Amino acid sequence: MIEISVNGNLEKAMRVLKRKLIREGVFKELKSRRFYEKPSEKKKRKNKESVKKRRKEVDRAKRFAA
């Protein structure tokens, strides 16, 4: 459940909503479901994403440790 208060500024509320949806991965999910993805391609993509995520975590840890 997403709660957004408008307070008279609709454009700002739209920007906040869009940012929250992007953070939650809604747009990415919609884009991926647009076309059928073969199971083998899905597996490769998931593996690639996990490697990228691990690399990011290691880089972040190195940056804060130094």
mmJSON file of the N, C-alpha and C atoms, coordinates in Angstrom:
{"data_MODEL":{"atom_site":{
"group_PDB":["ATOM","ATOM","ATOM","ATOM","ATOM","ATOM","ATOM","ATOM","ATOM","ATOM","ATOM","ATOM","ATOM","ATOM","ATOM","ATOM","ATOM","ATOM","ATOM","ATOM","ATOM","ATOM","ATOM","ATOM","ATOM","ATOM","ATOM","ATOM","ATOM","ATOM","ATOM","ATOM","ATOM","ATOM","ATOM","ATOM","ATOM","ATOM","ATOM","ATOM","ATOM","ATOM","ATOM","ATOM","ATOM","ATOM","ATOM","ATOM","ATOM","ATOM","ATOM","ATOM","ATOM","ATOM","ATOM","ATOM","ATOM","ATOM","ATOM","ATOM","ATOM","ATOM","ATOM","ATOM","ATOM","ATOM","ATOM","ATOM","ATOM","ATOM","ATOM","ATOM","ATOM","ATOM","ATOM","ATOM","ATOM","ATOM","ATOM","ATOM","ATOM","ATOM","ATOM","ATOM","ATOM","ATOM","ATOM","ATOM","ATOM","ATOM","ATOM","ATOM","ATOM","ATOM","ATOM","ATOM","ATOM","ATOM","ATOM","ATOM","ATOM","ATOM","ATOM","ATOM","ATOM","ATOM","ATOM","ATOM","ATOM","ATOM","ATOM","ATOM","ATOM","ATOM","ATOM","ATOM","ATOM","ATOM","ATOM","ATOM","ATOM","ATOM","ATOM","ATOM","ATOM","ATOM","ATOM","ATOM","ATOM","ATOM","ATOM","ATOM","ATOM","ATOM","ATOM","ATOM","ATOM","ATOM","ATOM","ATOM","ATOM","ATOM","ATOM","ATOM","ATOM","ATOM","ATOM","ATOM","ATOM","ATOM","ATOM","ATOM","ATOM","ATOM","ATOM","ATOM","ATOM","ATOM","ATOM","ATOM","ATOM","ATOM","ATOM","ATOM","ATOM","ATOM","ATOM","ATOM","ATOM","ATOM","ATOM","ATOM","ATOM","ATOM","ATOM","ATOM","ATOM","ATOM","ATOM","ATOM","ATOM","ATOM","ATOM","ATOM","ATOM","ATOM","ATOM","ATOM","ATOM","ATOM","ATOM","ATOM","ATOM","ATOM","ATOM","ATOM","ATOM","ATOM"],
"id":[1,2,3,4,5,6,7,8,9,10,11,12,13,14,15,16,17,18,19,20,21,22,23,24,25,26,27,28,29,30,31,32,33,34,35,36,37,38,39,40,41,42,43,44,45,46,47,48,49,50,51,52,53,54,55,56,57,58,59,60,61,62,63,64,65,66,67,68,69,70,71,72,73,74,75,76,77,78,79,80,81,82,83,84,85,86,87,88,89,90,91,92,93,94,95,96,97,98,99,100,101,102,103,104,105,106,107,108,109,110,111,112,113,114,115,116,117,118,119,120,121,122,123,124,125,126,127,128,129,130,131,132,133,134,135,136,137,138,139,140,141,142,143,144,145,146,147,148,149,150,151,152,153,154,155,156,157,158,159,160,161,162,163,164,165,166,167,168,169,170,171,172,173,174,175,176,177,178,179,180,181,182,183,184,185,186,187,188,189,190,191,192,193,194,195,196,197,198],
"type_symbol":["N","C","C","N","C","C","N","C","C","N","C","C","N","C","C","N","C","C","N","C","C","N","C","C","N","C","C","N","C","C","N","C","C","N","C","C","N","C","C","N","C","C","N","C","C","N","C","C","N","C","C","N","C","C","N","C","C","N","C","C","N","C","C","N","C","C","N","C","C","N","C","C","N","C","C","N","C","C","N","C","C","N","C","C","N","C","C","N","C","C","N","C","C","N","C","C","N","C","C","N","C","C","N","C","C","N","C","C","N","C","C","N","C","C","N","C","C","N","C","C","N","C","C","N","C","C","N","C","C","N","C","C","N","C","C","N","C","C","N","C","C","N","C","C","N","C","C","N","C","C","N","C","C","N","C","C","N","C","C","N","C","C","N","C","C","N","C","C","N","C","C","N","C","C","N","C","C","N","C","C","N","C","C","N","C","C","N","C","C","N","C","C","N","C","C","N","C","C"],
"label_atom_id":["N","CA","C","N","CA","C","N","CA","C","N","CA","C","N","CA","C","N","CA","C","N","CA","C","N","CA","C","N","CA","C","N","CA","C","N","CA","C","N","CA","C","N","CA","C","N","CA","C","N","CA","C","N","CA","C","N","CA","C","N","CA","C","N","CA","C","N","CA","C","N","CA","C","N","CA","C","N","CA","C","N","CA","C","N","CA","C","N","CA","C","N","CA","C","N","CA","C","N","CA","C","N","CA","C","N","CA","C","N","CA","C","N","CA","C","N","CA","C","N","CA","C","N","CA","C","N","CA","C","N","CA","C","N","CA","C","N","CA","C","N","CA","C","N","CA","C","N","CA","C","N","CA","C","N","CA","C","N","CA","C","N","CA","C","N","CA","C","N","CA","C","N","CA","C","N","CA","C","N","CA","C","N","CA","C","N","CA","C","N","CA","C","N","CA","C","N","CA","C","N","CA","C","N","CA","C","N","CA","C","N","CA","C","N","CA","C","N","CA","C","N","CA","C","N","CA","C","N","CA","C"],
"label_alt_id":[null,null,null,null,null,null,null,null,null,null,null,null,null,null,null,null,null,null,null,null,null,null,null,null,null,null,null,null,null,null,null,null,null,null,null,null,null,null,null,null,null,null,null,null,null,null,null,null,null,null,null,null,null,null,null,null,null,null,null,null,null,null,null,null,null,null,null,null,null,null,null,null,null,null,null,null,null,null,null,null,null,null,null,null,null,null,null,null,null,null,null,null,null,null,null,null,null,null,null,null,null,null,null,null,null,null,null,null,null,null,null,null,null,null,null,null,null,null,null,null,null,null,null,null,null,null,null,null,null,null,null,null,null,null,null,null,null,null,null,null,null,null,null,null,null,null,null,null,null,null,null,null,null,null,null,null,null,null,null,null,null,null,null,null,null,null,null,null,null,null,null,null,null,null,null,null,null,null,null,null,null,null,null,null,null,null,null,null,null,null,null,null,null,null,null,null,null,null],
"label_comp_id":["MET","MET","MET","ILE","ILE","ILE","GLU","GLU","GLU","ILE","ILE","ILE","SER","SER","SER","VAL","VAL","VAL","ASN","ASN","ASN","GLY","GLY","GLY","ASN","ASN","ASN","LEU","LEU","LEU","GLU","GLU","GLU","LYS","LYS","LYS","ALA","ALA","ALA","MET","MET","MET","ARG","ARG","ARG","VAL","VAL","VAL","LEU","LEU","LEU","LYS","LYS","LYS","ARG","ARG","ARG","LYS","LYS","LYS","LEU","LEU","LEU","ILE","ILE","ILE","ARG","ARG","ARG","GLU","GLU","GLU","GLY","GLY","GLY","VAL","VAL","VAL","PHE","PHE","PHE","LYS","LYS","LYS","GLU","GLU","GLU","LEU","LEU","LEU","LYS","LYS","LYS","SER","SER","SER","ARG","ARG","ARG","ARG","ARG","ARG","PHE","PHE","PHE","TYR","TYR","TYR","GLU","GLU","GLU","LYS","LYS","LYS","PRO","PRO","PRO","SER","SER","SER","GLU","GLU","GLU","LYS","LYS","LYS","LYS","LYS","LYS","LYS","LYS","LYS","ARG","ARG","ARG","LYS","LYS","LYS","ASN","ASN","ASN","LYS","LYS","LYS","GLU","GLU","GLU","SER","SER","SER","VAL","VAL","VAL","LYS","LYS","LYS","LYS","LYS","LYS","ARG","ARG","ARG","ARG","ARG","ARG","LYS","LYS","LYS","GLU","GLU","GLU","VAL","VAL","VAL","ASP","ASP","ASP","ARG","ARG","ARG","ALA","ALA","ALA","LYS","LYS","LYS","ARG","ARG","ARG","PHE","PHE","PHE","ALA","ALA","ALA","ALA","ALA","ALA"],
"label_asym_id":["A","A","A","A","A","A","A","A","A","A","A","A","A","A","A","A","A","A","A","A","A","A","A","A","A","A","A","A","A","A","A","A","A","A","A","A","A","A","A","A","A","A","A","A","A","A","A","A","A","A","A","A","A","A","A","A","A","A","A","A","A","A","A","A","A","A","A","A","A","A","A","A","A","A","A","A","A","A","A","A","A","A","A","A","A","A","A","A","A","A","A","A","A","A","A","A","A","A","A","A","A","A","A","A","A","A","A","A","A","A","A","A","A","A","A","A","A","A","A","A","A","A","A","A","A","A","A","A","A","A","A","A","A","A","A","A","A","A","A","A","A","A","A","A","A","A","A","A","A","A","A","A","A","A","A","A","A","A","A","A","A","A","A","A","A","A","A","A","A","A","A","A","A","A","A","A","A","A","A","A","A","A","A","A","A","A","A","A","A","A","A","A","A","A","A","A","A","A"],
"label_entity_id":["1","1","1","1","1","1","1","1","1","1","1","1","1","1","1","1","1","1","1","1","1","1","1","1","1","1","1","1","1","1","1","1","1","1","1","1","1","1","1","1","1","1","1","1","1","1","1","1","1","1","1","1","1","1","1","1","1","1","1","1","1","1","1","1","1","1","1","1","1","1","1","1","1","1","1","1","1","1","1","1","1","1","1","1","1","1","1","1","1","1","1","1","1","1","1","1","1","1","1","1","1","1","1","1","1","1","1","1","1","1","1","1","1","1","1","1","1","1","1","1","1","1","1","1","1","1","1","1","1","1","1","1","1","1","1","1","1","1","1","1","1","1","1","1","1","1","1","1","1","1","1","1","1","1","1","1","1","1","1","1","1","1","1","1","1","1","1","1","1","1","1","1","1","1","1","1","1","1","1","1","1","1","1","1","1","1","1","1","1","1","1","1","1","1","1","1","1","1"],
"label_seq_id":[1,1,1,2,2,2,3,3,3,4,4,4,5,5,5,6,6,6,7,7,7,8,8,8,9,9,9,10,10,10,11,11,11,12,12,12,13,13,13,14,14,14,15,15,15,16,16,16,17,17,17,18,18,18,19,19,19,20,20,20,21,21,21,22,22,22,23,23,23,24,24,24,25,25,25,26,26,26,27,27,27,28,28,28,29,29,29,30,30,30,31,31,31,32,32,32,33,33,33,34,34,34,35,35,35,36,36,36,37,37,37,38,38,38,39,39,39,40,40,40,41,41,41,42,42,42,43,43,43,44,44,44,45,45,45,46,46,46,47,47,47,48,48,48,49,49,49,50,50,50,51,51,51,52,52,52,53,53,53,54,54,54,55,55,55,56,56,56,57,57,57,58,58,58,59,59,59,60,60,60,61,61,61,62,62,62,63,63,63,64,64,64,65,65,65,66,66,66],
"pdbx_PDB_ins_code":[null,null,null,null,null,null,null,null,null,null,null,null,null,null,null,null,null,null,null,null,null,null,null,null,null,null,null,null,null,null,null,null,null,null,null,null,null,null,null,null,null,null,null,null,null,null,null,null,null,null,null,null,null,null,null,null,null,null,null,null,null,null,null,null,null,null,null,null,null,null,null,null,null,null,null,null,null,null,null,null,null,null,null,null,null,null,null,null,null,null,null,null,null,null,null,null,null,null,null,null,null,null,null,null,null,null,null,null,null,null,null,null,null,null,null,null,null,null,null,null,null,null,null,null,null,null,null,null,null,null,null,null,null,null,null,null,null,null,null,null,null,null,null,null,null,null,null,null,null,null,null,null,null,null,null,null,null,null,null,null,null,null,null,null,null,null,null,null,null,null,null,null,null,null,null,null,null,null,null,null,null,null,null,null,null,null,null,null,null,null,null,null,null,null,null,null,null,null],
"Cartn_x":[0.84,0.0,0.888,0.638,1.409,0.506,0.96,0.202,0.965,0.268,0.87,-0.12,0.337,-0.53,-0.285,-1.367,-1.269,-0.957,-1.654,-1.462,-1.538,-2.388,-2.592,-1.636,-0.526,0.439,0.412,-0.373,-0.568,0.703,1.432,2.642,3.7,3.836,4.805,4.393,3.095,2.586,2.838,2.686,2.933,4.41,5.304,6.738,7.1,6.502,6.767,6.272,5.07,4.51,5.389,5.824,6.672,7.976,8.585,9.827,9.631,8.506,8.235,8.004,7.299,7.047,8.339,9.227,10.518,11.325,11.343,12.091,11.585,10.275,9.693,9.842,10.226,10.458,9.22,8.19,6.938,7.134,7.834,8.037,8.899,9.906,10.772,9.97,9.083,8.227,7.293,6.687,5.787,6.535,7.735,8.534,8.915,9.27,9.68,8.506,7.31,6.135,5.507,6.051,5.495,5.586,6.685,6.905,7.272,7.019,7.352,8.865,9.328,10.759,10.976,11.809,12.078,12.727,12.461,13.042,14.57,15.219,16.688,17.149,16.435,16.779,16.516,15.44,15.093,16.174,16.655,17.704,18.987,19.353,20.559,20.432,19.257,19.04,19.112,18.463,18.483,19.912,20.689,22.075,22.896,22.689,23.402,23.063,21.775,21.342,21.952,22.024,22.581,24.072,24.792,26.22,26.408,25.576,25.649,25.366,24.364,24.001,25.141,25.758,26.879,28.048,28.342,29.431,29.194,27.945,27.586,27.803,27.38,27.527,29.0,29.842,31.275,31.894,31.544,32.071,31.645,30.39,29.876,30.604,30.849,31.554,32.985,33.65,35.018,35.084,34.098,34.079,33.942,33.086,32.875,33.952,34.623,35.67,36.953,37.18,38.432,38.445],
"Cartn_y":[-1.173,0.0,1.24,2.141,3.373,4.543,5.373,6.55,7.792,8.657,9.903,11.022,12.071,13.221,14.249,14.773,15.7,17.115,17.588,18.941,20.024,19.861,20.882,20.833,20.121,20.076,18.69,18.561,17.272,16.8,17.716,17.342,16.745,17.341,16.826,15.444,15.253,13.955,12.892,13.27,12.332,11.927,12.906,12.605,11.671,11.914,11.074,9.657,9.541,8.224,7.484,8.177,7.547,7.057,7.871,7.487,6.232,6.182,5.027,3.77,3.908,2.763,2.248,3.151,2.754,2.002,2.534,1.893,0.483,0.289,-1.02,-1.975,-1.464,-2.305,-2.599,-1.786,-2.016,-1.841,-0.772,-0.517,-1.609,-2.057,-3.122,-4.406,-4.697,-5.885,-5.794,-4.641,-4.453,-4.634,-4.073,-4.171,-5.622,-6.365,-7.751,-8.646,-8.315,-9.131,-8.786,-7.804,-7.375,-8.482,-9.213,-10.295,-11.567,-12.7,-13.979,-14.13,-14.62,-14.848,-16.344,-16.918,-18.348,-18.626,-19.808,-20.137,-20.029,-20.434,-20.35,-18.886,-18.015,-16.596,-15.975,-16.407,-15.912,-16.281,-17.514,-17.998,-17.187,-16.941,-16.155,-14.735,-14.135,-12.768,-12.691,-13.639,-13.656,-13.8,-14.696,-14.914,-13.634,-12.981,-11.741,-10.66,-10.568,-9.582,-9.865,-11.142,-11.485,-11.167,-11.415,-11.087,-9.58,-8.82,-7.36,-6.867,-7.471,-7.086,-7.38,-8.558,-8.927,-7.967,-7.632,-6.713,-5.349,-4.891,-3.616,-3.642,-4.736,-4.865,-4.854,-5.559,-5.616,-4.234,-3.546,-2.198,-1.248,-1.343,-0.484,-0.764,-2.05,-2.433,-1.91,-2.006,-1.51,-0.002,0.707,2.151,2.608,1.925,2.311,1.79,0.708,0.142,0.978,1.584,2.334,3.647],
"Cartn_z":[0.0,0.0,0.0,-0.937,-1.047,-0.676,0.252,0.644,0.216,-0.525,-0.979,-0.708,-0.05,0.196,-0.894,-1.46,-2.578,-2.095,-1.083,-0.544,-1.617,-2.598,-3.611,-4.788,-4.682,-5.774,-6.41,-7.463,-8.12,-8.837,-9.462,-10.205,-9.274,-8.094,-7.127,-6.646,-6.423,-5.991,-7.058,-8.32,-9.426,-9.461,-9.248,-9.232,-8.094,-6.926,-5.755,-6.012,-6.584,-6.905,-7.896,-8.946,-9.957,-9.35,-8.475,-7.818,-6.96,-6.228,-5.377,-6.21,-7.333,-8.209,-8.828,-9.197,-9.761,-8.717,-7.483,-6.401,-6.111,-6.217,-5.951,-7.136,-8.295,-9.457,-10.272,-10.141,-10.864,-12.361,-12.757,-14.186,-14.824,-14.093,-14.594,-14.804,-13.863,-13.953,-15.153,-15.35,-16.491,-17.806,-17.874,-19.082,-19.37,-18.316,-18.516,-18.9,-18.463,-18.775,-20.119,-20.778,-22.06,-23.117,-23.113,-24.055,-23.305,-23.932,-23.313,-23.245,-22.119,-21.93,-21.717,-22.56,-22.426,-21.074,-20.508,-19.208,-19.175,-20.26,-20.285,-20.251,-20.977,-20.984,-19.615,-18.995,-17.666,-16.654,-16.751,-15.848,-16.043,-17.307,-17.604,-17.063,-17.256,-16.792,-15.269,-14.591,-13.127,-12.61,-13.236,-12.838,-13.027,-14.164,-14.459,-13.428,-13.063,-12.073,-10.705,-10.334,-9.026,-8.963,-10.064,-10.12,-9.98,-10.676,-10.614,-9.195,-8.553,-7.19,-6.218,-6.346,-5.475,-5.678,-6.928,-7.231,-6.598,-6.681,-6.078,-4.574,-3.926,-2.474,-2.07,-2.831,-2.53,-2.699,-3.787,-4.022,-2.91,-2.486,-1.427,-0.115,0.169,1.4,1.38,0.225,0.084,0.306,-0.242,-0.134,1.321,2.093,3.481,4.413,4.039,4.873,4.808,3.665,3.484,4.191],
"occupancy":[1.0,1.0,1.0,1.0,1.0,1.0,1.0,1.0,1.0,1.0,1.0,1.0,1.0,1.0,1.0,1.0,1.0,1.0,1.0,1.0,1.0,1.0,1.0,1.0,1.0,1.0,1.0,1.0,1.0,1.0,1.0,1.0,1.0,1.0,1.0,1.0,1.0,1.0,1.0,1.0,1.0,1.0,1.0,1.0,1.0,1.0,1.0,1.0,1.0,1.0,1.0,1.0,1.0,1.0,1.0,1.0,1.0,1.0,1.0,1.0,1.0,1.0,1.0,1.0,1.0,1.0,1.0,1.0,1.0,1.0,1.0,1.0,1.0,1.0,1.0,1.0,1.0,1.0,1.0,1.0,1.0,1.0,1.0,1.0,1.0,1.0,1.0,1.0,1.0,1.0,1.0,1.0,1.0,1.0,1.0,1.0,1.0,1.0,1.0,1.0,1.0,1.0,1.0,1.0,1.0,1.0,1.0,1.0,1.0,1.0,1.0,1.0,1.0,1.0,1.0,1.0,1.0,1.0,1.0,1.0,1.0,1.0,1.0,1.0,1.0,1.0,1.0,1.0,1.0,1.0,1.0,1.0,1.0,1.0,1.0,1.0,1.0,1.0,1.0,1.0,1.0,1.0,1.0,1.0,1.0,1.0,1.0,1.0,1.0,1.0,1.0,1.0,1.0,1.0,1.0,1.0,1.0,1.0,1.0,1.0,1.0,1.0,1.0,1.0,1.0,1.0,1.0,1.0,1.0,1.0,1.0,1.0,1.0,1.0,1.0,1.0,1.0,1.0,1.0,1.0,1.0,1.0,1.0,1.0,1.0,1.0,1.0,1.0,1.0,1.0,1.0,1.0,1.0,1.0,1.0,1.0,1.0,1.0],
"B_iso_or_equiv":[0.0,0.0,0.0,0.0,0.0,0.0,0.0,0.0,0.0,0.0,0.0,0.0,0.0,0.0,0.0,0.0,0.0,0.0,0.0,0.0,0.0,0.0,0.0,0.0,0.0,0.0,0.0,0.0,0.0,0.0,0.0,0.0,0.0,0.0,0.0,0.0,0.0,0.0,0.0,0.0,0.0,0.0,0.0,0.0,0.0,0.0,0.0,0.0,0.0,0.0,0.0,0.0,0.0,0.0,0.0,0.0,0.0,0.0,0.0,0.0,0.0,0.0,0.0,0.0,0.0,0.0,0.0,0.0,0.0,0.0,0.0,0.0,0.0,0.0,0.0,0.0,0.0,0.0,0.0,0.0,0.0,0.0,0.0,0.0,0.0,0.0,0.0,0.0,0.0,0.0,0.0,0.0,0.0,0.0,0.0,0.0,0.0,0.0,0.0,0.0,0.0,0.0,0.0,0.0,0.0,0.0,0.0,0.0,0.0,0.0,0.0,0.0,0.0,0.0,0.0,0.0,0.0,0.0,0.0,0.0,0.0,0.0,0.0,0.0,0.0,0.0,0.0,0.0,0.0,0.0,0.0,0.0,0.0,0.0,0.0,0.0,0.0,0.0,0.0,0.0,0.0,0.0,0.0,0.0,0.0,0.0,0.0,0.0,0.0,0.0,0.0,0.0,0.0,0.0,0.0,0.0,0.0,0.0,0.0,0.0,0.0,0.0,0.0,0.0,0.0,0.0,0.0,0.0,0.0,0.0,0.0,0.0,0.0,0.0,0.0,0.0,0.0,0.0,0.0,0.0,0.0,0.0,0.0,0.0,0.0,0.0,0.0,0.0,0.0,0.0,0.0,0.0,0.0,0.0,0.0,0.0,0.0,0.0],
"pdbx_formal_charge":[null,null,null,null,null,null,null,null,null,null,null,null,null,null,null,null,null,null,null,null,null,null,null,null,null,null,null,null,null,null,null,null,null,null,null,null,null,null,null,null,null,null,null,null,null,null,null,null,null,null,null,null,null,null,null,null,null,null,null,null,null,null,null,null,null,null,null,null,null,null,null,null,null,null,null,null,null,null,null,null,null,null,null,null,null,null,null,null,null,null,null,null,null,null,null,null,null,null,null,null,null,null,null,null,null,null,null,null,null,null,null,null,null,null,null,null,null,null,null,null,null,null,null,null,null,null,null,null,null,null,null,null,null,null,null,null,null,null,null,null,null,null,null,null,null,null,null,null,null,null,null,null,null,null,null,null,null,null,null,null,null,null,null,null,null,null,null,null,null,null,null,null,null,null,null,null,null,null,null,null,null,null,null,null,null,null,null,null,null,null,null,null,null,null,null,null,null,null],
"auth_seq_id":[1,1,1,2,2,2,3,3,3,4,4,4,5,5,5,6,6,6,7,7,7,8,8,8,9,9,9,10,10,10,11,11,11,12,12,12,13,13,13,14,14,14,15,15,15,16,16,16,17,17,17,18,18,18,19,19,19,20,20,20,21,21,21,22,22,22,23,23,23,24,24,24,25,25,25,26,26,26,27,27,27,28,28,28,29,29,29,30,30,30,31,31,31,32,32,32,33,33,33,34,34,34,35,35,35,36,36,36,37,37,37,38,38,38,39,39,39,40,40,40,41,41,41,42,42,42,43,43,43,44,44,44,45,45,45,46,46,46,47,47,47,48,48,48,49,49,49,50,50,50,51,51,51,52,52,52,53,53,53,54,54,54,55,55,55,56,56,56,57,57,57,58,58,58,59,59,59,60,60,60,61,61,61,62,62,62,63,63,63,64,64,64,65,65,65,66,66,66],
"auth_comp_id":["MET","MET","MET","ILE","ILE","ILE","GLU","GLU","GLU","ILE","ILE","ILE","SER","SER","SER","VAL","VAL","VAL","ASN","ASN","ASN","GLY","GLY","GLY","ASN","ASN","ASN","LEU","LEU","LEU","GLU","GLU","GLU","LYS","LYS","LYS","ALA","ALA","ALA","MET","MET","MET","ARG","ARG","ARG","VAL","VAL","VAL","LEU","LEU","LEU","LYS","LYS","LYS","ARG","ARG","ARG","LYS","LYS","LYS","LEU","LEU","LEU","ILE","ILE","ILE","ARG","ARG","ARG","GLU","GLU","GLU","GLY","GLY","GLY","VAL","VAL","VAL","PHE","PHE","PHE","LYS","LYS","LYS","GLU","GLU","GLU","LEU","LEU","LEU","LYS","LYS","LYS","SER","SER","SER","ARG","ARG","ARG","ARG","ARG","ARG","PHE","PHE","PHE","TYR","TYR","TYR","GLU","GLU","GLU","LYS","LYS","LYS","PRO","PRO","PRO","SER","SER","SER","GLU","GLU","GLU","LYS","LYS","LYS","LYS","LYS","LYS","LYS","LYS","LYS","ARG","ARG","ARG","LYS","LYS","LYS","ASN","ASN","ASN","LYS","LYS","LYS","GLU","GLU","GLU","SER","SER","SER","VAL","VAL","VAL","LYS","LYS","LYS","LYS","LYS","LYS","ARG","ARG","ARG","ARG","ARG","ARG","LYS","LYS","LYS","GLU","GLU","GLU","VAL","VAL","VAL","ASP","ASP","ASP","ARG","ARG","ARG","ALA","ALA","ALA","LYS","LYS","LYS","ARG","ARG","ARG","PHE","PHE","PHE","ALA","ALA","ALA","ALA","ALA","ALA"],
"auth_asym_id":["A","A","A","A","A","A","A","A","A","A","A","A","A","A","A","A","A","A","A","A","A","A","A","A","A","A","A","A","A","A","A","A","A","A","A","A","A","A","A","A","A","A","A","A","A","A","A","A","A","A","A","A","A","A","A","A","A","A","A","A","A","A","A","A","A","A","A","A","A","A","A","A","A","A","A","A","A","A","A","A","A","A","A","A","A","A","A","A","A","A","A","A","A","A","A","A","A","A","A","A","A","A","A","A","A","A","A","A","A","A","A","A","A","A","A","A","A","A","A","A","A","A","A","A","A","A","A","A","A","A","A","A","A","A","A","A","A","A","A","A","A","A","A","A","A","A","A","A","A","A","A","A","A","A","A","A","A","A","A","A","A","A","A","A","A","A","A","A","A","A","A","A","A","A","A","A","A","A","A","A","A","A","A","A","A","A","A","A","A","A","A","A","A","A","A","A","A","A"],
"auth_atom_id":["N","CA","C","N","CA","C","N","CA","C","N","CA","C","N","CA","C","N","CA","C","N","CA","C","N","CA","C","N","CA","C","N","CA","C","N","CA","C","N","CA","C","N","CA","C","N","CA","C","N","CA","C","N","CA","C","N","CA","C","N","CA","C","N","CA","C","N","CA","C","N","CA","C","N","CA","C","N","CA","C","N","CA","C","N","CA","C","N","CA","C","N","CA","C","N","CA","C","N","CA","C","N","CA","C","N","CA","C","N","CA","C","N","CA","C","N","CA","C","N","CA","C","N","CA","C","N","CA","C","N","CA","C","N","CA","C","N","CA","C","N","CA","C","N","CA","C","N","CA","C","N","CA","C","N","CA","C","N","CA","C","N","CA","C","N","CA","C","N","CA","C","N","CA","C","N","CA","C","N","CA","C","N","CA","C","N","CA","C","N","CA","C","N","CA","C","N","CA","C","N","CA","C","N","CA","C","N","CA","C","N","CA","C","N","CA","C","N","CA","C","N","CA","C","N","CA","C","N","CA","C"],
"pdbx_PDB_model_num":[1,1,1,1,1,1,1,1,1,1,1,1,1,1,1,1,1,1,1,1,1,1,1,1,1,1,1,1,1,1,1,1,1,1,1,1,1,1,1,1,1,1,1,1,1,1,1,1,1,1,1,1,1,1,1,1,1,1,1,1,1,1,1,1,1,1,1,1,1,1,1,1,1,1,1,1,1,1,1,1,1,1,1,1,1,1,1,1,1,1,1,1,1,1,1,1,1,1,1,1,1,1,1,1,1,1,1,1,1,1,1,1,1,1,1,1,1,1,1,1,1,1,1,1,1,1,1,1,1,1,1,1,1,1,1,1,1,1,1,1,1,1,1,1,1,1,1,1,1,1,1,1,1,1,1,1,1,1,1,1,1,1,1,1,1,1,1,1,1,1,1,1,1,1,1,1,1,1,1,1,1,1,1,1,1,1,1,1,1,1,1,1,1,1,1,1,1,1]
}}}
